Amino acid sequence: KNDEKTSPFLQQMVDQTKGTYLSVPSGAAQVGGALSEVLMSVFLPPPSIRSEMNLPKLHNVDFRARCFETGESIDVAHICNQCLSIFKERPKEVCLTCGAKVRKISKSGSNATKKMKLK
């Protein structure tokens, strides 16, 4: 499910750690007063028992890189050479994550920034 309120980073971590991701529609569980019951039945049992339970599974996890500034999924990016932050657009003067100075693009092409195709 691709809600605006779901976190792709959280989904990726849950998938990598073989955890449980439970997306509760806003306000749905609170109205019936069942939020605590849902949370206790899904997250309270120890991991050894969870494998025997019928818990929600993630099927479509988006593993594309995401821009550190906008949060958008991107295929081509600018990458900071100091902290490896990923950006859709080249930062103007400094990296927004680590504050490193961005090199100016030279006319000769020797220090030209290159866009990298991300897989």
Sine and cosine of phi, psi and omega as CSV:
sin_phi,cos_phi,sin_psi,cos_psi,sin_omega,cos_omega
0.00,0.00,0.74,-0.67,-0.08,-1.00
-0.94,-0.33,0.91,0.41,0.05,-1.00
-0.97,0.24,0.43,-0.90,0.10,-1.00
-0.93,0.37,-0.43,0.90,-0.07,-1.00
-1.00,0.05,-0.16,0.99,0.03,-1.00
-0.99,0.16,0.49,-0.87,-0.03,-1.00
-0.97,-0.23,0.91,-0.42,0.06,-1.00
-0.87,0.49,-0.58,0.82,0.02,-1.00
-0.89,0.45,-0.70,0.72,0.01,-1.00
-0.91,0.43,-0.66,0.75,0.03,-1.00
-0.88,0.47,-0.66,0.75,0.01,-1.00
-0.90,0.44,-0.68,0.74,0.00,-1.00
-0.92,0.40,-0.65,0.76,0.02,-1.00
-0.89,0.45,-0.66,0.75,0.01,-1.00
-0.91,0.41,-0.70,0.72,-0.03,-1.00
-0.92,0.40,-0.57,0.82,-0.04,-1.00
-1.00,-0.09,0.04,1.00,-0.03,-1.00
0.84,0.54,0.63,0.78,0.02,-1.00
-1.00,0.03,-0.25,-0.97,-0.02,-1.00
-0.88,-0.47,0.80,-0.60,0.04,-1.00
-0.93,-0.37,0.85,-0.52,-0.02,-1.00
-0.87,-0.49,0.92,-0.39,0.03,-1.00
-0.99,-0.15,0.94,-0.35,0.00,-1.00
-0.98,-0.19,0.83,-0.56,0.04,-1.00
-0.84,0.54,0.62,-0.78,-0.06,-1.00
-0.83,0.56,0.87,-0.49,0.08,-1.00
0.99,0.11,-0.21,0.98,-0.09,-1.00
-0.91,0.41,-0.72,0.69,-0.05,-1.00
-0.98,0.21,-0.50,0.86,-0.04,-1.00
-0.94,0.34,-0.55,0.84,-0.05,-1.00
-0.89,0.45,-0.72,0.69,-0.01,-1.00
-0.99,0.13,-0.06,1.00,-0.01,-1.00
0.96,0.30,0.36,0.93,-0.09,-1.00
-0.98,-0.21,0.11,0.99,-0.05,-1.00
-0.86,0.51,-0.72,0.69,-0.02,-1.00
-0.91,0.42,-0.61,0.79,0.02,-1.00
-0.91,0.42,-0.67,0.74,0.01,-1.00
-0.90,0.43,-0.74,0.67,-0.03,-1.00
-0.89,0.45,-0.65,0.76,0.00,-1.00
-0.93,0.36,-0.60,0.80,-0.04,-1.00
-0.97,0.26,-0.45,0.89,-0.02,-1.00
-1.00,-0.04,-0.69,0.72,-0.17,-0.99
-0.96,-0.27,-0.27,0.96,-0.03,-1.00
-0.97,0.23,-0.62,0.79,0.00,-1.00
-0.87,0.49,0.58,-0.81,0.02,-1.00
-0.91,0.42,0.42,-0.91,-0.02,-1.00
-0.80,0.60,-0.54,0.84,-0.01,-1.00
-0.90,0.43,-0.53,0.85,0.00,-1.00
-1.00,0.06,-0.49,0.87,-0.04,-1.00
-0.85,0.53,-0.51,0.86,-0.01,-1.00
-0.91,0.41,-0.41,0.91,0.01,-1.00
-1.00,0.02,-0.20,0.98,-0.05,-1.00
-1.00,0.01,0.37,-0.93,0.05,-1.00
-1.00,-0.04,0.99,0.13,-0.05,-1.00
-0.99,-0.14,0.39,-0.92,0.01,-1.00
-0.89,0.46,0.61,-0.79,0.00,-1.00
-0.90,-0.44,0.50,-0.87,0.12,-0.99
-1.00,-0.04,0.79,-0.62,-0.02,-1.00
-0.95,-0.32,-0.61,0.79,-0.07,-1.00
-0.88,-0.48,0.99,0.14,0.02,-1.00
-1.00,-0.04,0.77,-0.63,-0.01,-1.00
-1.00,0.03,0.94,-0.34,-0.02,-1.00
-0.99,-0.15,0.22,0.98,0.04,-1.00
-0.93,0.37,0.45,-0.89,0.05,-1.00
-0.91,0.42,0.48,-0.88,0.00,-1.00
-0.83,-0.56,0.65,-0.76,0.02,-1.00
-0.90,0.43,0.74,-0.67,-0.01,-1.00
-0.94,0.34,-0.36,0.93,-0.02,-1.00
-1.00,0.01,-0.76,0.65,-0.11,-0.99
-0.98,-0.18,-0.37,0.93,-0.04,-1.00
0.99,0.15,0.06,1.00,0.00,-1.00
-0.96,0.27,0.54,-0.84,0.15,-0.99
-0.96,0.29,0.71,-0.70,-0.05,-1.00
-0.70,-0.72,0.46,-0.89,0.04,-1.00
-0.97,-0.24,-0.51,0.86,0.01,-1.00
-0.82,-0.57,0.71,-0.70,-0.13,-0.99
-0.57,-0.82,0.28,-0.96,0.19,-0.98
-0.98,-0.18,0.70,-0.71,-0.07,-1.00
-0.85,-0.52,0.75,-0.66,0.05,-1.00
-0.92,0.39,0.76,-0.65,-0.04,-1.00
-0.98,0.22,-0.14,0.99,0.01,-1.00
-0.99,-0.16,-0.77,0.64,-0.09,-1.00
-0.94,-0.34,-0.06,1.00,0.03,-1.00
0.91,0.41,0.41,0.91,0.11,-0.99
-0.93,0.36,0.53,-0.85,-0.08,-1.00
-0.95,-0.31,0.75,-0.66,0.00,-1.00
-0.74,-0.67,0.60,-0.80,0.06,-1.00
-0.95,0.32,-0.72,0.70,0.03,-1.00
-0.93,-0.36,0.54,-0.84,0.00,-1.00
-0.91,0.41,0.80,-0.59,0.06,-1.00
-0.87,0.49,0.56,-0.83,-0.09,-1.00
-0.92,0.39,-0.86,0.51,-0.10,-1.00
-0.85,-0.53,-0.67,0.74,-0.04,-1.00
-0.74,-0.67,0.45,-0.90,0.08,-1.00
-0.91,0.41,0.74,-0.68,-0.05,-1.00
-0.95,0.32,-0.29,0.96,-0.02,-1.00
-1.00,-0.05,-0.79,0.61,-0.11,-0.99
-0.95,-0.32,-0.20,0.98,0.02,-1.00
0.99,0.14,0.13,0.99,0.02,-1.00
-0.92,0.40,0.59,-0.81,0.03,-1.00
-0.92,0.38,0.68,-0.74,0.05,-1.00
-1.00,0.03,0.78,-0.63,0.00,-1.00
-0.93,0.38,0.61,-0.79,0.07,-1.00
-0.96,0.29,0.55,-0.83,0.02,-1.00
-0.98,0.20,0.83,-0.55,0.00,-1.00
-1.00,0.04,0.44,-0.90,0.00,-1.00
-0.94,0.34,-0.48,0.88,-0.05,-1.00
-0.96,0.29,-0.36,0.93,0.02,-1.00
1.00,-0.01,-0.03,1.00,-0.05,-1.00
-0.94,0.34,-0.57,0.82,0.01,-1.00
-0.93,-0.36,0.36,0.93,-0.06,-1.00
-0.92,0.40,0.65,-0.76,0.05,-1.00
-0.96,0.27,0.56,-0.83,-0.01,-1.00
-0.87,-0.49,0.66,-0.76,0.14,-0.99
-0.99,0.14,0.64,-0.77,0.00,-1.00
-0.92,-0.39,0.70,-0.71,0.08,-1.00
-0.97,0.23,0.85,-0.52,-0.01,-1.00
-1.00,-0.08,0.64,-0.77,0.00,-1.00
-0.97,-0.24,0.00,0.00,0.00,0.00
